[in-house]
Amino acid sequence: MSTIADNPTPFDLSGRVALITGGNSGIGLGMANALAAHGADVAIWGTNPHKNRAARAELLQHGHRVLDLICDVGDQQQVVEAMHSTVEGLGRVDSVFVNSGVGSKAPSFLETSADEWRRVMRVNLDGAFFTAQEAVRHMVGRGDGGSVVFITSGSAFFGQQAGQSYGASKAGLIAMMKGIAVEHARHGIRANAILPGWVESDLTAPAFNWDTFVAKVKPRVPMRRWGKPSDLGGMAVYFASEASSWHTGDVVTIDGGYHSF
């Protein structure tokens, strides 16, 4: 793989293919738009056909190929089949953004059922493992490297009240990412994670519509606003591009200063 020194336009993603799980809304769609705007062909996986179609129509406006597939990442066979369809439809996968996730619905730690624990882990951790494994399998077989990016959370480091399953799943992503980064550097594969702050999305909508939460949390964001999905786009482009050719095993925080205050 060439480096930034060899390429005067390292952020040009023309001819590259990016896959985003959960790419039909929120952070996933924000990253997908940025990747497509910089020339990438894009595949999005989601479980909602209507949202998939709407996202595809939006992404096509950038003038590049877009593939939308129904895939429940917690089902390993669906992931295997969706990866095969992605490679068959777009020719390759150069970068994968492991973004699909669900939040905790438990009222408290003591009231977290085994079924609730498994529901969160099934998507957030099992789904991430299945997706990353198939992506790395493809990249190793192709022989010219690639980039795997996990979307984690501050709860991985600081925990989450009544959301122990969510925090544990996001911490697991970081450990998985670092292991991939070390094991597959020899194959030219980079693995990193993005840690967003409070970003407007379907996942955060309940909290953002709660006046008490907004009154207490928003003043703790030094930039005094919630993040937008587009705020994650620049980092997605960076990790998909040659500019990050020597950047691996890292967690990058994009939070408006929230975790520093």
C-alpha positions in Angstrom: 0.0 0.0 0.0 1.3 3.5 -0.8 1.7 6.1 1.8 0.6 9.8 2.0 4.1 10.8 0.8 3.4 9.0 -2.4 0.0 10.6 -3.0 -0.7 14.4 -3.2 -4.4 13.7 -2.8 -4.6 11.1 0.0 -8.2 11.8 0.9 -9.5 11.0 -2.6 -11.3 7.7 -2.2 -12.1 7.1 -5.9 -12.1 3.4 -6.7 -12.4 2.4 -3.1 -15.3 0.7 -1.4 -16.5 1.4 2.1 -18.9 -0.7 4.1 -20.9 0.8 7.0 -23.1 -1.3 9.2 -26.1 0.6 10.5 -25.4 3.0 7.7 -29.0 4.0 7.0 -29.3 6.6 9.7 -27.4 8.6 12.4 -23.7 8.3 12.7 -23.5 5.6 10.1 -25.3 7.7 7.5 -23.2 10.7 8.4 -20.0 8.7 7.8 -21.4 7.1 4.6 -22.2 10.6 3.2 -18.7 11.8 3.8 -17.1 8.7 2.3 -19.3 9.0 -0.8 -18.6 12.7 -1.1 -14.9 11.9 -1.3 -15.3 9.4 -4.1 -16.0 6.0 -2.4 -18.5 3.5 -3.5 -20.5 2.7 -0.4 -22.4 -0.4 0.9 -24.8 0.1 3.8 -26.2 -2.7 5.9 -29.4 -2.2 8.0 -32.5 -4.1 9.1 -35.1 -1.5 8.1 -35.9 -1.7 4.3 -37.5 1.8 4.3 -34.6 3.5 5.9 -32.2 1.6 3.7 -33.9 2.8 0.5 -34.1 6.4 1.8 -30.4 6.3 2.7 -29.5 4.8 -0.7 -31.3 7.6 -2.5 -29.5 10.2 -0.4 -26.1 8.6 -1.0 -26.6 8.3 -4.8 -26.6 12.1 -5.0 -22.8 11.9 -4.7 -22.6 10.2 -8.0 -21.0 6.9 -7.0 -22.2 3.3 -6.6 -24.4 2.5 -3.6 -25.4 -0.9 -2.4 -28.0 -1.3 0.4 -28.5 -4.7 2.0 -30.7 -6.1 4.7 -28.5 -7.7 7.4 -29.0 -8.5 11.0 -25.4 -8.4 12.2 -26.2 -10.6 15.2 -26.9 -13.5 12.8 -23.5 -14.9 11.6 -24.9 -16.5 8.4 -26.6 -13.2 7.4 -23.2 -11.4 7.8 -21.4 -14.0 5.7 -24.0 -13.7 3.0 -24.1 -9.9 3.1 -20.3 -9.7 2.8 -20.4 -12.0 -0.1 -23.1 -9.9 -1.8 -21.2 -6.7 -1.1 -18.0 -8.0 -2.7 -19.9 -9.5 -5.6 -21.8 -6.2 -6.1 -19.0 -3.7 -5.6 -15.9 -5.8 -6.3 -14.1 -5.4 -3.0 -14.3 -3.9 0.5 -11.4 -1.6 1.4 -12.7 -0.2 4.7 -15.5 -1.3 7.1 -17.1 0.8 9.7 -18.5 -1.5 12.4 -21.3 0.8 13.6 -24.5 -1.2 14.2 -25.5 -1.0 17.8 -28.4 -1.0 20.3 -28.8 0.7 23.6 -29.7 -0.8 27.0 -33.4 -1.0 28.0 -32.8 -2.2 31.6 -34.2 0.0 34.4 -31.3 -0.8 36.6 -28.3 -3.2 37.0 -30.3 -5.5 39.4 -33.2 -5.6 37.0 -31.1 -6.5 34.0 -32.3 -9.8 32.8 -30.1 -12.4 31.1 -32.2 -11.9 27.9 -31.6 -8.2 28.0 -27.8 -8.7 28.4 -27.8 -11.1 25.5 -29.9 -8.8 23.3 -27.3 -6.0 23.6 -24.3 -8.3 23.3 -25.8 -10.1 20.3 -25.7 -6.9 18.2 -23.0 -4.8 19.8 -20.3 -7.4 20.4 -21.3 -10.6 18.5 -22.4 -8.6 15.5 -19.1 -6.6 15.5 -17.1 -9.8 15.8 -18.9 -11.4 12.8 -18.6 -8.3 10.7 -15.0 -7.6 11.4 -14.0 -11.3 11.0 -15.6 -11.5 7.5 -14.1 -8.1 6.5 -10.6 -9.1 7.6 -11.0 -12.5 6.0 -11.7 -10.8 2.7 -8.9 -8.3 3.1 -6.3 -11.0 4.0 -7.5 -13.0 1.0 -7.3 -10.0 -1.4 -3.8 -9.3 -0.2 -3.6 -5.5 -0.3 -4.7 -4.4 3.2 -7.6 -2.4 4.4 -9.1 -0.5 7.4 -11.5 -1.7 10.1 -13.1 0.9 12.3 -15.2 0.2 15.4 -17.6 2.8 16.9 -17.2 2.6 20.6 -18.5 4.8 23.5 -17.3 6.7 26.6 -19.2 4.0 28.6 -16.3 1.7 27.7 -14.1 3.7 30.0 -16.5 5.3 32.5 -19.4 2.8 32.6 -23.1 3.6 32.3 -25.6 3.5 35.1 -28.3 1.0 34.2 -26.4 0.3 31.0 -23.7 -2.2 32.2 -24.4 -4.4 29.1 -23.9 -1.5 26.7 -20.7 -0.3 28.4 -19.3 -3.9 28.5 -20.0 -4.4 24.8 -18.3 -1.2 23.9 -15.3 -2.0 26.0 -15.1 -5.4 24.3 -14.9 -3.6 20.9 -11.7 -1.8 22.0 -10.0 -5.0 23.1 -11.1 -6.7 19.8 -9.8 -3.8 17.8 -6.4 -3.8 19.4 -6.0 -7.5 18.9 -6.9 -7.2 15.2 -4.4 -4.2 14.9 -1.5 -6.3 16.2 -2.3 -9.6 14.5 -3.1 -8.3 11.1 -0.6 -5.4 10.7 1.5 -7.9 8.7 -1.4 -8.0 6.2 -1.5 -4.2 5.8 -4.7 -4.1 7.8 -5.3 -1.2 10.2 -7.8 -1.3 13.0 -9.0 1.6 15.1 -12.0 2.9 17.0 -13.9 6.2 17.1 -15.4 7.3 20.4 -18.2 9.8 19.8 -19.7 12.1 22.4 -23.4 12.9 22.5 -24.5 12.8 18.8 -28.0 13.4 17.5 -29.3 10.0 16.4 -32.2 7.5 17.0 -30.2 6.0 19.8 -29.9 9.3 21.7 -33.3 10.8 20.9 -34.9 9.6 24.1 -32.3 11.4 26.2 -32.3 14.5 24.1 -36.0 14.8 24.5 -35.7 14.6 28.3 -35.5 18.2 29.7 -33.6 17.1 32.8 -30.9 15.3 30.8 -30.4 18.3 28.5 -30.2 20.8 31.3 -27.6 18.7 33.2 -25.5 17.3 30.3 -25.4 20.0 27.5 -23.6 22.5 29.7 -20.9 19.9 30.2 -20.1 19.9 26.5 -17.5 22.7 26.1 -18.6 23.4 22.5 -22.1 23.9 23.8 -23.9 21.8 21.2 -24.7 18.2 20.5 -22.8 16.5 17.8 -24.2 15.9 14.4 -23.7 12.7 12.3 -21.7 14.8 9.9 -19.2 15.6 12.6 -17.9 12.0 12.3 -17.5 12.2 8.6 -14.0 13.6 8.5 -12.6 11.0 10.7 -14.3 8.3 8.6 -12.7 9.6 5.5 -9.3 9.8 7.2 -9.4 6.2 8.3 -10.6 5.0 4.9 -7.8 6.9 3.2 -4.0 6.6 2.7 -3.6 9.4 5.1 -4.0 6.9 8.0 -1.7 4.3 6.5 0.5 4.1 9.7 -2.3 4.7 12.2 -3.6 1.6 14.0 -4.6 0.3 17.4 -6.0 3.7 18.5 -9.2 5.1 19.9 -10.0 8.6 18.6 -12.4 10.7 20.6 -14.8 13.2 18.8 -17.0 14.7 21.5 -16.9 18.5 21.5 -14.7 18.3 24.6 -17.3 16.4 26.7 -14.9 13.8 28.2 -12.2 16.4 28.9 -14.4 18.7 31.1 
